[in-house]
Amino acid sequence: MSTKPVVVMEDISKSFGNVQALDKVSFTLEPGEIRALVGENGAGKTTLMNILCGLYRLDEGTIRVWDKDVTKDWSPSLSISKGIGMIHQHFTLILNHTALENIVRPTLKWRDLTPPWGRFEEQVEKLCAQYHFQIKLKARVESLSMGEKQQVEILKALFQGAKILILDEPTSVLTPRQTEALLEFLPRLQQQGHSVVLVTHKLLEAEAVCDKITVLRGGKHVGTVKKEDTTLQKVARMMVDRDWISPTRGISPPEERRVVLESNGLEVENEGAVVCDNLSVAIGAGELVGVAGVAGNGQIELAETLVGLRRPKKGAILLDGININKWSVDKRRLAGMGYIPEDRQKQGIVTQMSVAENLVFANVRQSPFSHRGIIRPRSINNWAEEVIKEFNIKTENHLTPAGYLSGGNQQKVILARVLSSNPRIIVACQPTRGLDFSTTEYVREKIVESVNNGVSILLISSDLDEILELSHRIVVMFKGKIAGEFKGGEVDLDQLGLMMAGSKT
């Protein structure tokens, strides 16, 4: 094996309008190396890798692949021909095609009217055996689990001849067992002579499989360290200039408390298909119930039904024992129900409205923001300035359009609006998705603080560590049903993973 680096990126700069995404970043990847690329949201990790894949053109700098300067004519097709493959966070598969078709089609020429599918199947089966993959190649991709879909993406890259594999947040959609299988797969790639870049915000995963860790912060290269020469605390400080806190893996359950919110036999449809099937969930006063499950198993529809955005076809939603099926969203909010939606930009804020308007619009008809139907702008602005300080929302001022804020600060606006309305119950969907290290920690602290003050919370998150760390009790959803339940701190990860995947324990 050659000892020369397989990739050398020097002084890479890239801007999007007035935003400097990368500022003279250098990155070197050695043969047969597994490298972690870590940093906060917006640090430039994915941008750097998209440049390496030819998806973005760099503004300044040079790229050398296999010791050849490819800067001038670099493109996605040239990147593939040089053996670079990227597995994106959101898969690019054709769902109604088979796994084999998805793996092979990128290599076909337009004139291949009768591809030799039998020969292709043999070649892909050899790849599967080589890397311990068990994929039904003739199954339609839509019938596969998320872990299997990811394996199809990896096989697609390997079939095209990838020797350098980039995985962007690969475990964000996987169950614990699927995550474990992926982390076991990466060293096998390494043993076959491949080089791997693991883009992740999960430092435990970086520590588990990577040889070196490269840290980006604010579009700049902070440093690259060998795993054996550092600690997770040091890496976290490089990322955000603060220490890393290990997940607590569950918190002590509260004393028996009265049920505040519950669903009984809930059935919900989406475009004619049942997405919640006979769901019964209860939340006690001051209790945090986490909902675990792979995305798309009815969790979001459950949340939207509880807060009044959907109407159940069957079953009942009870608030303090009262059926609220026919209550409007506003009536539920006035009764103390808060909602943090999954998509902050589409459902959580109005991007054209100011920060102050976004903070107050749910309560604008109430005192002190209005008097006898007349809005009081001074009261709104004074209150908004206080909330901006309290929640450390980084904005030029309270009149700045919310769309100008970063994703983390937009989430703080939503959180501030919900918490400042003194809720009794909060339904929180993906509250830290896409947030950087420090903002994620801030949001979680606010959630814990609310629970300690007696607020009941239903937490829906695809981040399993978040569920494990914060929940008094965990329910697992699969295909719209409750697959199982655990007490916080008493979770069997193997059983949990099987439930998330739909397997019987």
N, C-alpha and C positions, 0 to 999 in steps of 0.2 A: 504493500500500500504506500502511495506517495505521502511524503511528510509535508508537502506544501499545503497551505490552506485551500479549501475548496471554494470558499467565498471570502473576498476582501472588499468591504465597502468603506471608502475613505471620505471624510468630510462631507457627508450627505446633508444637503439642505433642501427643504421643501416648504413652500408656503401655499396656503389656500386664502386668496384675497389678502387681507391684512393680518391673518393669523399665521405665525411662524410655527409650523407643525414639527419640523426638524431643523436643528441648528448645528451644522458641522458634526454630525454623528458618524462615528467609525465603528465598524462591526466586522469581526473576523471569525470564521467557522472552520474548525479543523476536521480532517478526515476521521470518520467514525466517532464523532463527538455528539453528545446530547447536551444542548445548550438551552437553558431557561432564559427567556426574555421577559423581564418583569418591570412593572411600573404602574403608577396610578392611571385611572381613566384619563385619556387625553395626553398621556406622556409621549406618544408617538410610536408605540410598539407595532400596531397593525399597519400604520403608514409606512414604516421602515420595511416591513415584510411585503407589503403591496408593491413597493418599489423594487424589491428583490425579485418579485414575480413578474415584473413588467406591467403591472396594472396601473401604476402611477409613473409619470415621468419626473425625474429629479430636476431640481433647479440648478444645483451645484454638486460637485463631487465626482467620484469615479467608482465603477463596479468592475471587479475582476472575478471571473468564475472559471475554475480549473486553470488558473494562472494565465487567463487571457482577458484582455480589456474588452468589455462588451458594452461600455457606457453609451456609445454613439447610437447604435441600432437596437438597443434593448427593447424587447416587446414580450407580451405573453407567450407568443408562439416560439420565440427564440429561447425564452426561459424554460419552456417545456422541453425543447430540443436539447438543452444543456443539462437536463435531468433534475429540474426543480419542480416539485409539486407542493401545492398548498391546500390543506384541508381547512376550509373556512368554518366559522362558527355556525353559519346557516348553510345547510347543505344545498347542493346544486344538482339534485337528482330528478329524473323524470319519473314521477310516482307510478304511472300506469305502465311503465316498462319493467322488464325483469331485471334482476340484479346483474345477470350476465350482459344484457344489452347496455345497461348503464356503464359497466366497466369497460366494455370493448368499443362502443360507438365512437368515442373521441379519436380512436386510431384509424377508423375507416375512411377511405377515400370516397368521394361522391360517385365514382364509377363502379364501386363494389356492389353490384346489383344482387349477387348471391354470395354473401360472406360465408366463409367456412366455419359455421358455428360450432360444429363438432370439434374441430381443432382448437378453436378459441376456448371452448369449455374445458378441454384437457389442460391447456396452458393455465387457465385461471384456477382450476382445481389444484394444480401443482403449487401455485402461489398460496392458496388457502392452507395446504398441508405444510408448506414451509414456515408459515407464520401462525399456525394453530388456529386459523379461522374456521368456523363452521357456519357457512352461509348456504342457504338453498338458492342456488344460482338461477333456477327457473321460476322462482317466486317473484311476484310483483313487489316492487319496492314499497308500495303503500301498505303491504301486509307485514313489513319487517319492523322490529323494535328500533328505537333510536340508536342503540349500540350497534345493531346489525347494519343500519344505514350508514353509520360512520365507517364501519369496516368496508362497505361498498365504496365509499369515497376514497379510502386508503388504497384499496385494491385497484381502483381506477387510476390513481397516480402511479402506483407501482407497475401496472400493466403498460403505462406509457413510458416506462423506463426511468422513473424518478430515483435518483440516488441521494437527493437532498430533500427532506420532507419537513414542511412547516405545518404545525398544528396550532390553530388559533383558538384558545380557550376550549380545548377539546372535551373537557369533562363537565361542561356547564349543563349538558342535556342528558347526562348519564346517571344511572342508578349506582349505588355503591359497588355492586359486583361488577358492573360494566366498567366503572372507573378503575377498579382493581385489575381487570383484564387488560385494559388499555395500558396501564403503567407497567404491566408485565410484558406487554408486546414491544414497548420501546427498546428495551435492552436487546431483544431478538433482532430488531432492525439494526442496532448498533453492531451486533455480532456478524451480521451479513455485510458490513462495510458501509452502511448508510450513515449519513450525518443528519441530525434532527434538531430543529428549533422548536421549543415548546413555549408558546406565548401564553402566559397565565398570570392570574393575580393570586393564585393559591400557593402560598409559599411552602406548605407541607408537601405538595406534589413536586415542586421544584427540588426540594431537598431529597425526595425519595429516589429520583431517577437521573438527575442531571449532573454532569461533570463540572460545569461552570455556570455561573449566573451573571447575566448582563442586566444592569439597571439603567433605565431611562427615567428622567424627571424633567418635566417642562420642555420636552423636545430636545434635551441634551443628554449625552452619555455621561452618567455619573461614575460608572466604574464597572469592571468585570472581575469577578472573584472566583477562585476555585472553591468547590463545596467544602472541602476538608479544611479550608483556611478561614471559614467564616461561621457565623451563626444566623439564625433567622432574625434575631433582634437587630443584628448589624445590617442585614439586607433591608429590613423594614425602615431603619433609620436612613439608609441611602435613598429609599423610595420617597419617604415623606418627612424625614427629619423627626421621627418619633419612634418609640419602641413598639414591637409587635406583641400582641396579646394572644395567647393560645386559646382556642375555643374551649369553653367549659364543659361541653358535651352534656348539656341538660342542667336544669335548675330544680331545686326542691319544690315539690308540689305544695300548693296552698292547703290550708285546712278546708274541710268540707264547707262549701258555700252554696247559697241558693242559686238556682239557674236563672240567668238573666235573658239569654237569647237561645232559642232552639228551633231546629227544623224537625218536623215529624213526617216521615214517608214522602219526602219531597221528590217530585218528578218534574223535570224541566226539559223542554224541547228546544232545539235550534235548527231551523229550516226543516222541520219534520222529523229530525232524528233525536232520540232520547239521549241527552247528555248528562243528566243527573237522574239516577234510577233508585227510587225508594231510599233517599238519603235522610238519615237521622243524626243530627249533631247537636250537642248541647254545650253551652259556654257558661261557666259560673262567674259570679262577681269577682273581679280581680284575678281572673284566670287567663292565661295565654294558651290558646290551642293552636298548634301548628298543623298545617295541612301539607303533607308530603306527597309527592307523585311526579312522574314525568309530565311535562307540559302537554296539555291537550286532553286531559282525562276528566274534564268537567269542573276543575277547581274554580276557574274564572266565572263560569256560568253560575256556580253556587254562590259566589260572592255577589255577583250582579243581582241575583234573585233576592238575597238577604237584604240588600240595600234598596230594592224597589225598581231597579232598572229592567228587570224581567219579571213576568208573572208565572208562577208555577202552574203546571197543568193539573197536578194532584198534590195532596199533602198540605201542611200548614206551617207557617212561620209564627212563632210565639215570642212576644216581648213581654216579660213579666207575666206570662201566662195568658196574654191577650193575643188573639189572632190578628195579625197585621197584614194579611195577604193583599187586602185592597187599599192599604195605605199608600199614599204617594211618597216619592223620594223626599219631598220637603217635610211631610208630616213625620217621617222616620227620623229625619235630621233634627227636627225640633224636639223629638222625644229623646235625643241624645245619641243618635247613631252617626258615627263619622266614617268616611270612606276614603281610602288611598287607592286610586285606580292603578291598573297595570301599566297603561300607556300614559305617561305624565303629559306628553305634548298634545295628544288627541283628546284625552278625557280629564286631565287634571288642571290644566291652565288654559287661559285664552292668550295666545302669544302676543296679540296686538294690544292687549290691555296692559296697563301699568302694573307694577308689582303691588302697589296699594290696592288697586281695583281687584286684582286676583286674590289678595288676602281677605278682602271684605265682602266679595259679592254674594256669598252664601248668607250673610247676616246683615246685608245693607239696609233692610227694612226695619231693623231693630235698633233700639236705643243703645248707645248714644250716636249711632251713625245716621239716624233720621229722626225727625220729629213731626208727627202728624202728616206723614207722607212726604215730607220735604227732606231731601238728602243734605247732610251737613258735611261738606268737603273738608273743613278744617279738622273736625273730629276724626274723620277717616284718616287724613294725612298724619295727624299727631300720633294716632294709635299705630298706624303702619310703621312709622319711624321707630317706635318702641319695640315692635315685634321684630323688625329687621335687626335691631341690635341684640335682642334676646336670643334669636335663632342664628345669629351670625351669618345672615344672608349677604353675600358679597354682590353689591349692586352700586351703581353710581349714586342713585338716590331712589326714593320711593316712586318717582314718576317714570322710571326707566321701563320700557316695554318688557314684559316677562320673557318674551322670545329671545331677548338679547342675553339672558343669563345662561350660564353653563347648566348642564343636566343636573349636577349636584345641587346647585342653588335653586333651580326650578323645583326639585324635590323638597327642598327646605321650605319653599313657599307653600307647597301643598301640605306638608307636615305642620307648619305653623298655623295655617288656616284651620286644619282639623283640630289640633290640640288647643288652640286658643278659644274654641267654641265650647270648651268644657264637656267633652263627650263622655258618655257612660260606656259606650261600646265602639270599638273601631274594627272595621274590616279592612285589612291591609294586604294589598296584592303586589307582590314583587317590590317591596319598598326600597330595596337597595340595588336593584338591577341596574347595571351600567354605571354605578357610582364608583368613585375612587376609594382608596383605602381609608382615608381619614373621614370622608363624608359618610361612608358605610358605618364606621364606628360611631359617628355622631348620631345617625338615625337609630341605630340599635340601642344606644344609651337612652335616647328619648322614649323609645318603646318600653324599655325596662322601667324607666322612671314613671311612665304612665300606669303600668301594671302595678307598681308599688304604691301608687296613689289610688288604687281601686278600680281602674279602668279594665274592662274585659276586652280581649283582643283575639280575633281570628286572623292568624298569619298564614298567608299563602305565599310560598316562595319556592323557586327552583333551586335555591342554594341550600343544600341539605345541611351543611355546617350551621347555617343560620337557624334552621328549624331545630336542630339538635341543641344548639347553644341557648336558645331563648324560651323553648316551650315547656310548660308544665305538663302538657299532654300532647301526644301526636296521633293524628289519624292519617291513614294512608288511603289515597284514592286511586282507583284503576277502572277505566271505562265507565266512569260515572257512578261507581259504587264505592262504599267503604270496604277496603280490603283488609283492614286491621287497625289496631290501636295499641299504643304504648304509653306508659307513664314516662315523663321526662327523667333522664338519668338511669332508666332501666331498659334502654333500647338495645335489642339484638340486631346489629347492622346486617347480618346475613339474612335474617327473617325480613327485615325492613326492605332490603333490596329485592328479595323474591316477591314481596307484596307489590312493590312498585312496578315490577316487570310482569305481574299478573300470574306468577307461579304459585302453586299451593305450597304451604309450609308444612 
